C-alpha cells in the first residue's frame, strides 16, 4: 500500500489531506465534496486523480510546473547580496544556491551568528544590533539585492500620517534605512502572513507608502507563498514583499517562482528519495516527561487530542478541555503522508505539539532541519533550545532558492536591457 501511495502521489494522484493543503481547504471540506460525489477517490487506494481537480488553478500550476526550467537560471554576472536578520541561514543558503554573492549578513543572535560563521567562514557576518551599522561605511561594492525578514512591530499612529522617520525604533525602520543607504536594485522582505492584517492592515499600508513615496521603489503586489508549493515538506506560509528601484522598473518584470511538480511529505523528509539521498541521521532532541509520553503514545498518526479517550482528554487538556475552538495543535502527532505542520521554535510546546509520526517523541534537530530543507551538512551552533529556535524561525531553504532564482532572472533581464 505504501509503495502505491508513494508512486501515485509523485505522479497523478493526491491524498485527501494533500489536496486539502493544495486548495487551502479543510480536510472536512474536501471530505464533503467526496460525499456529494464532486470528487471520486480511487476505490482501491482512496487517492484522488489529478485530472479530476485540474480545473483548480493551484492544481493546474503544479501540473504545468516550470520548476525544471527555472532551476537552470544562473546569474549573468556576479550579483551582490546583503541580508539583514539572517538568523540560522535558511534564506542566505537559498540565495547562495540561486547564485548570489553575499557581501554582508547581519544578525543580533550570537548562536545564529556562530552557525553562519561555522558553515561559511568566508561570509562577512556582522554580529550585533542593526541600528549600529553604517551600511555605506561597511560596504564598498554595489549592492544588487537586499533581503531580510524584519520582525513585525506595531507603529504608534497618534494621529500622524506616518512617514519613514516616524517608524524609528522599529526594525522595519532599520531595514528601510539600509535600503535608503545602499540603494539596491531590488529588495525582498519576508514576514509572517499576519502582517497583512496587523493593526487592521495599517502597518502594511504604512510600509508600502514609505517604500514607494520615500525610498523610491515600485512594489510588486505582496503575496503569501505556501512552502508546500516549493519542494518543502511543510505547511508554512510567508508574506513576500518585493520592491524594484524606480529607475529600473521599465527594464524588467518580476515573475513569481513556479511551483514544484508535486507536494513533498514527511516521508520525503525522513527517508532517502527525491528530496534527500539518505535517511535522516539520528540527532539530539527534546524528550517528553514520562506521563506525557504515555498519553502521546495513544494518539494515532495524523491525530491529536480529540483522538484520545475522554478521560485522557480531560487529563491532558485540563482547563482547555472546556474552551471553544479546535486546538488542533495540541497532542498532535504528525503524519508521514502529509507535509508537516508549520514548525515552531520548540517541538514540544503544548499548544503546537510536533510529535514524530511513528515514534513517541518530539521531532529531533536533524528532522526539524530537513523539514526546513536544510542540508544535513549544515551544522547549527549553540544549545539545543537555540538550535530549535534557529531552525523554527528560518525561511525554508528550497523556497528561498526558488525566490532567489526569480530575483536572478529579474536582474538578468535588467542587465540585458542595459546592453
C-alpha positions as CSV (number, residue, x, y, z in Angstrom):
1,X,0.0,0.0,0.0
2,X,2.8,2.5,0.9
3,X,4.6,1.8,-2.4
4,X,1.4,2.5,-4.3
5,X,0.8,5.7,-2.3
6,X,4.4,6.9,-2.8
7,X,4.3,6.3,-6.5
8,X,0.9,7.7,-7.1
9,X,1.4,10.8,-5.0
10,X,4.6,11.5,-7.0
11,X,2.7,11.5,-10.3
12,X,-1.0,11.8,-10.9
13,X,-2.8,11.3,-7.6
14,X,-3.3,13.2,-4.4
15,X,-4.2,12.0,-0.9
16,X,-7.3,13.8,0.5
17,X,-5.1,15.6,3.1
18,X,-2.6,16.8,0.5
19,X,-5.3,18.0,-1.8
20,X,-6.8,20.0,1.1
21,X,-3.4,21.7,1.6
22,X,-3.1,22.5,-2.1
23,X,-6.5,24.0,-2.3
24,X,-6.3,25.8,1.1
25,X,-9.4,23.9,2.3
26,X,-10.0,22.0,5.4
27,X,-9.9,18.2,5.2
28,X,-13.6,18.3,6.2
29,X,-14.5,20.5,3.2
30,X,-12.8,18.0,0.8
31,X,-14.5,15.1,2.5
32,X,-17.8,16.9,2.0
33,X,-17.0,17.2,-1.8
34,X,-16.3,13.4,-1.8
35,X,-19.7,12.7,-0.1
36,X,-21.5,14.9,-2.6
37,X,-19.8,13.0,-5.4
38,X,-18.0,16.1,-6.7
39,X,-14.7,14.2,-6.2
40,X,-14.4,10.5,-6.7
41,X,-11.4,8.9,-5.0
42,X,-9.9,5.6,-6.4
43,X,-11.8,2.7,-4.6
44,X,-8.5,0.8,-4.0
45,X,-6.2,3.5,-2.7
46,X,-8.6,6.3,-1.6
47,X,-6.4,8.7,-3.7
48,X,-7.8,11.4,-6.0
49,X,-6.7,11.5,-9.6
50,X,-5.2,14.9,-10.6
51,X,-7.4,15.1,-13.7
52,X,-10.5,15.4,-11.5
53,X,-9.3,18.6,-9.9
54,X,-7.3,20.1,-12.7
55,X,-9.8,22.9,-13.0
56,X,-8.4,24.4,-9.8
57,X,-5.7,27.0,-10.6
58,X,-3.4,25.6,-7.8
59,X,-3.5,22.1,-9.3
60,X,-3.1,23.4,-12.8
61,X,0.0,25.3,-11.8
62,X,1.6,22.1,-10.3
63,X,0.6,20.2,-13.5
64,X,2.2,22.9,-15.7
65,X,5.3,23.4,-13.5
66,X,8.2,25.3,-14.9
67,X,10.4,24.3,-12.0
68,X,12.9,22.3,-14.1
69,X,13.4,25.2,-16.5
70,X,13.7,27.8,-13.6
71,X,16.2,25.6,-11.8
72,X,18.6,26.3,-14.7
73,X,18.6,30.1,-14.2
74,X,22.0,31.4,-13.3
75,X,23.4,34.9,-12.8
76,X,24.8,36.6,-16.0
77,X,27.4,38.2,-13.7
78,X,28.2,38.4,-10.0
79,X,25.2,39.8,-8.1
80,X,26.0,41.1,-4.6
81,X,23.6,40.4,-1.8
82,X,23.1,42.0,1.7
83,X,21.0,40.1,4.1
84,X,19.5,41.5,7.3
85,X,18.0,39.5,10.2
86,X,19.9,36.5,8.8
87,X,19.0,34.0,11.6
88,X,20.3,30.5,11.2
89,X,20.8,30.8,7.4
90,X,17.8,29.5,5.6
91,X,17.3,32.5,3.4
92,X,21.0,33.0,2.9
93,X,21.6,29.4,1.9
94,X,18.8,29.5,-0.6
95,X,20.1,32.8,-2.1
96,X,23.6,31.2,-2.3
97,X,22.1,28.2,-4.1
98,X,20.4,30.6,-6.6
99,X,23.9,32.1,-7.3
100,X,24.1,35.3,-5.2
101,X,27.4,36.5,-3.7
102,X,26.8,37.5,0.0
103,X,28.8,40.7,0.9
104,X,27.3,41.2,4.4
105,X,24.9,39.3,6.7
106,X,23.7,40.9,9.9
107,X,22.2,39.1,12.9
108,X,21.9,40.0,16.6
109,X,21.7,36.5,18.0
110,X,25.1,35.2,18.9
111,X,24.3,31.5,18.4
112,X,22.8,32.1,14.9
113,X,25.9,34.1,14.0
114,X,28.1,31.2,15.2
115,X,26.1,28.9,12.9
116,X,26.6,31.2,9.9
117,X,30.4,31.6,10.6
118,X,30.9,27.9,11.2
119,X,29.3,26.8,7.9
120,X,30.5,29.7,5.8
121,X,33.7,31.1,7.2
122,X,34.2,33.2,4.1
123,X,30.9,35.1,4.6
124,X,31.1,38.6,6.1
125,X,28.9,38.0,9.2
126,X,28.3,41.2,11.3
127,X,27.1,40.3,14.7
128,X,25.2,42.9,16.7
129,X,22.4,45.5,16.7
130,X,21.4,46.6,13.2
131,X,20.9,50.1,14.4
132,X,24.7,50.4,15.0
133,X,25.6,49.6,11.4
134,X,26.6,52.3,9.0
135,X,25.9,50.5,5.7
136,X,27.7,53.0,3.5
137,X,30.8,52.6,5.6
138,X,30.6,48.8,5.8
139,X,30.1,48.1,2.1
140,X,32.1,49.5,-0.8
141,X,30.6,47.4,-3.6
142,X,27.4,48.0,-5.5
143,X,24.5,46.0,-3.9
144,X,22.2,44.3,-6.3
145,X,19.7,42.8,-3.8
146,X,18.9,43.4,-0.2
147,X,16.9,40.7,1.7
148,X,15.6,40.1,5.2
149,X,12.7,39.2,7.4
150,X,12.2,42.1,9.8
151,X,10.1,41.3,12.9
152,X,6.7,42.8,12.7
153,X,6.3,45.5,15.3
154,X,3.4,47.9,15.9
155,X,3.8,51.6,14.9
156,X,2.4,54.3,17.1
157,X,0.0,56.2,14.9
158,X,-1.1,59.0,17.3
159,X,-2.9,61.0,14.6
160,X,0.2,61.1,12.3
161,X,0.3,60.4,8.6
162,X,3.2,58.1,9.3
163,X,6.4,58.5,7.4
164,X,9.9,56.9,7.4
165,X,11.3,59.0,10.3
166,X,8.2,58.2,12.5
167,X,8.9,54.5,12.3
168,X,12.2,55.0,14.3
169,X,12.7,52.3,17.0
170,X,11.1,49.6,14.8
171,X,13.1,47.0,12.9
172,X,11.2,48.0,9.7
173,X,12.9,51.4,10.1
174,X,16.3,49.8,10.2
175,X,15.6,47.8,7.0
176,X,14.3,50.9,5.3
177,X,17.4,52.8,6.4
178,X,19.6,50.1,4.9
179,X,17.6,50.3,1.6
180,X,18.0,54.1,1.6
181,X,21.7,54.0,2.3
182,X,22.6,51.1,-0.1
183,X,20.1,51.8,-2.9
184,X,20.0,48.1,-4.1
185,X,18.4,47.4,-7.4
186,X,15.9,45.2,-5.8
187,X,14.9,44.3,-2.2
188,X,12.9,41.3,-0.9
189,X,11.4,41.3,2.6
190,X,9.7,38.3,4.1
191,X,7.3,38.2,7.0
192,X,4.5,36.3,8.7
193,X,1.2,36.2,7.0
194,X,-0.3,38.1,9.9
195,X,1.4,41.3,8.7
196,X,-1.4,41.5,6.0
197,X,-3.9,42.2,8.8
198,X,-1.7,43.6,11.5
199,X,-3.4,46.6,13.1
200,X,-6.3,46.3,10.7
201,X,-3.9,46.4,7.7
202,X,-2.5,49.9,8.6
203,X,1.0,48.5,9.3
204,X,1.4,47.1,5.8
205,X,-0.1,50.2,4.2
206,X,2.4,52.4,6.1
207,X,5.2,50.1,4.9
208,X,4.0,50.3,1.3
209,X,3.7,54.1,1.5
210,X,7.2,54.6,2.8
211,X,8.7,52.2,0.2
212,X,7.0,53.8,-2.7
213,X,6.9,57.5,-1.7
214,X,10.1,57.9,0.4
215,X,12.5,55.2,-0.7
216,X,11.9,55.4,-4.4
217,X,10.9,51.8,-5.1
218,X,7.9,50.3,-7.0
219,X,6.3,47.4,-5.1
220,X,5.3,44.1,-6.7
221,X,2.0,43.4,-5.0
222,X,2.9,41.5,-1.8
223,X,2.0,37.8,-2.0
224,X,1.6,35.0,0.6
225,X,3.6,31.9,-0.6
226,X,2.9,28.4,0.7
227,X,6.1,26.4,1.2
228,X,4.4,23.2,0.1
229,X,4.5,24.5,-3.5
230,X,8.3,25.0,-3.4
231,X,9.6,21.5,-2.7
232,X,9.3,21.9,1.1
233,X,7.5,19.2,3.2
234,X,5.8,21.8,5.5
235,X,2.6,23.8,5.6
236,X,4.4,27.1,6.2
237,X,3.2,30.4,4.8
238,X,5.3,33.6,4.4
239,X,4.4,37.0,3.1
240,X,6.9,38.1,0.5
241,X,7.4,41.8,-0.4
242,X,9.5,42.7,-3.5
243,X,10.5,46.2,-4.5
244,X,12.3,47.4,-7.6
245,X,14.1,50.7,-7.8
246,X,12.0,53.2,-9.8
247,X,14.7,53.9,-12.4
248,X,14.8,50.2,-13.3
249,X,11.1,49.4,-13.3
250,X,10.7,49.7,-17.1
251,X,13.6,47.3,-17.8
252,X,12.2,44.1,-16.4
253,X,9.2,42.5,-14.7
254,X,9.4,40.3,-11.6
255,X,7.9,36.8,-12.0
256,X,7.0,34.7,-9.0
257,X,8.6,31.3,-8.9
258,X,6.7,28.3,-10.4
259,X,5.6,25.6,-8.0
260,X,7.3,22.3,-7.9
261,X,5.8,19.3,-9.7
262,X,4.4,17.7,-6.6
263,X,3.9,18.2,-2.8
264,X,6.6,16.8,-0.5
265,X,5.6,15.0,2.7
266,X,7.3,13.9,5.9
267,X,8.1,10.6,4.2
268,X,10.2,12.6,1.7
269,X,11.9,14.5,4.5
270,X,12.9,11.5,6.6
271,X,13.7,8.8,4.0
272,X,16.1,8.6,1.1
273,X,14.5,9.7,-2.2
274,X,13.8,12.8,-4.3
275,X,14.5,15.3,-1.5
276,X,17.5,13.7,0.3
277,X,19.9,11.0,-0.7
278,X,19.9,9.2,2.7
279,X,17.5,8.6,5.6
280,X,17.6,11.3,8.2
281,X,20.5,10.9,10.6
282,X,20.0,10.4,14.4
283,X,20.4,13.6,16.3
284,X,19.8,15.4,19.6
285,X,16.3,16.3,20.6
286,X,13.8,17.2,23.3
287,X,12.2,14.4,25.4
288,X,8.8,14.0,26.8
289,X,8.2,13.6,30.6
290,X,7.0,10.0,31.3
291,X,3.3,10.7,31.7
292,X,3.1,12.9,28.6
293,X,4.8,10.1,26.6
294,X,2.2,7.6,27.9
295,X,-0.6,9.8,26.7
296,X,1.0,10.7,23.4
297,X,1.6,7.0,22.7
298,X,-2.2,6.7,22.3
299,X,-2.5,9.4,19.6
300,X,-2.6,7.8,16.1
301,X,-0.5,9.1,13.2
302,X,-2.0,12.4,12.0
303,X,-4.2,12.6,15.1
304,X,-4.5,15.0,18.0
305,X,-6.1,15.3,21.5
306,X,-9.6,14.5,20.3
307,X,-8.4,11.0,19.3
308,X,-7.8,10.2,23.0
309,X,-10.4,8.8,25.4
310,X,-12.5,11.4,27.2
311,X,-10.7,10.6,30.4
312,X,-7.2,11.3,28.9
313,X,-8.6,14.3,27.0
314,X,-9.6,15.9,30.4
315,X,-6.2,14.9,32.0
316,X,-4.1,16.3,29.1
317,X,-6.1,19.4,28.3
318,X,-7.0,20.4,31.8
319,X,-8.8,23.8,31.7
320,X,-8.5,24.0,27.9
321,X,-10.9,21.0,27.7
322,X,-13.8,23.3,28.4
323,X,-12.8,26.1,26.0
324,X,-14.1,26.5,22.4
325,X,-12.0,26.1,19.2
326,X,-10.4,23.1,17.7
327,X,-7.0,23.5,19.3
328,X,-5.7,21.1,16.6
329,X,-2.1,21.6,17.5
330,X,-2.5,20.1,21.0
331,X,-1.3,16.5,21.5
332,X,-0.6,16.5,17.7
333,X,1.2,13.6,16.1
334,X,2.3,14.3,12.5
335,X,1.7,12.0,9.6
336,X,4.3,10.6,7.2
337,X,2.0,11.0,4.2
338,X,1.3,14.7,4.8
339,X,3.6,17.8,4.9
340,X,4.5,18.8,8.5
341,X,2.5,21.5,10.2
342,X,4.5,24.8,10.4
343,X,7.5,24.3,12.7
344,X,7.7,26.4,15.8
345,X,10.7,27.3,17.9
346,X,10.1,24.2,20.0
347,X,8.6,20.8,19.0
348,X,7.2,20.1,22.5
349,X,5.1,23.2,23.2
350,X,1.7,22.1,24.4
351,X,-0.3,24.4,22.0
352,X,1.8,23.4,19.0
353,X,2.9,19.8,19.5
354,X,5.1,18.3,16.8
355,X,5.3,14.6,17.7
356,X,7.1,12.2,15.4
357,X,4.8,10.2,13.2
358,X,5.8,6.7,14.3
359,X,7.8,7.2,17.5
360,X,6.5,8.8,20.6
361,X,8.9,11.7,21.0
362,X,9.2,15.3,19.8
363,X,11.0,15.8,16.4
364,X,14.8,15.8,16.6
365,X,17.1,18.5,15.4
366,X,18.0,17.0,12.1
367,X,14.4,16.1,11.4
368,X,13.4,19.7,12.1
369,X,16.2,20.9,9.8
370,X,15.1,18.5,7.0
371,X,11.5,19.8,7.2
372,X,13.0,23.3,6.5
373,X,15.1,21.7,3.7
374,X,18.5,22.5,5.3
375,X,21.2,20.0,4.1
376,X,22.5,17.5,6.6
377,X,25.9,19.1,6.5
378,X,24.6,22.5,7.7
379,X,25.7,22.3,11.4
380,X,23.8,24.5,13.9
381,X,25.7,26.1,16.8
382,X,24.5,26.8,20.3
383,X,22.5,25.0,23.0
384,X,19.5,22.8,22.0
385,X,16.9,25.5,22.6
386,X,18.9,28.0,20.4
387,X,19.2,25.4,17.6
388,X,15.5,24.7,17.6
389,X,14.8,28.4,17.5
390,X,17.2,29.0,14.6
391,X,15.5,26.2,12.6
392,X,11.9,27.1,13.6
393,X,12.4,30.7,12.6
394,X,14.1,30.1,9.3
395,X,12.9,30.6,5.7
396,X,12.8,27.1,4.2
397,X,16.0,26.7,2.0
398,X,14.2,25.4,-1.1
399,X,11.6,28.1,-1.0
400,X,14.4,30.7,-0.6
401,X,16.3,29.2,-3.6
402,X,13.1,29.4,-5.8
403,X,12.6,33.1,-4.8
404,X,16.4,33.7,-5.4
405,X,16.1,32.3,-8.9
406,X,13.2,34.7,-9.6
407,X,15.4,37.6,-8.4
408,X,18.3,36.4,-10.6
409,X,16.0,36.2,-13.6
410,X,14.9,39.8,-12.9
411,X,18.5,41.1,-12.6
412,X,19.5,39.2,-15.7
413,X,16.6,40.9,-17.6
414,X,17.7,44.3,-16.2
415,X,21.3,43.7,-17.4
416,X,20.1,42.6,-20.8
417,X,18.1,45.8,-21.2
418,X,21.2,47.9,-20.3
419,X,23.3,46.3,-23.0
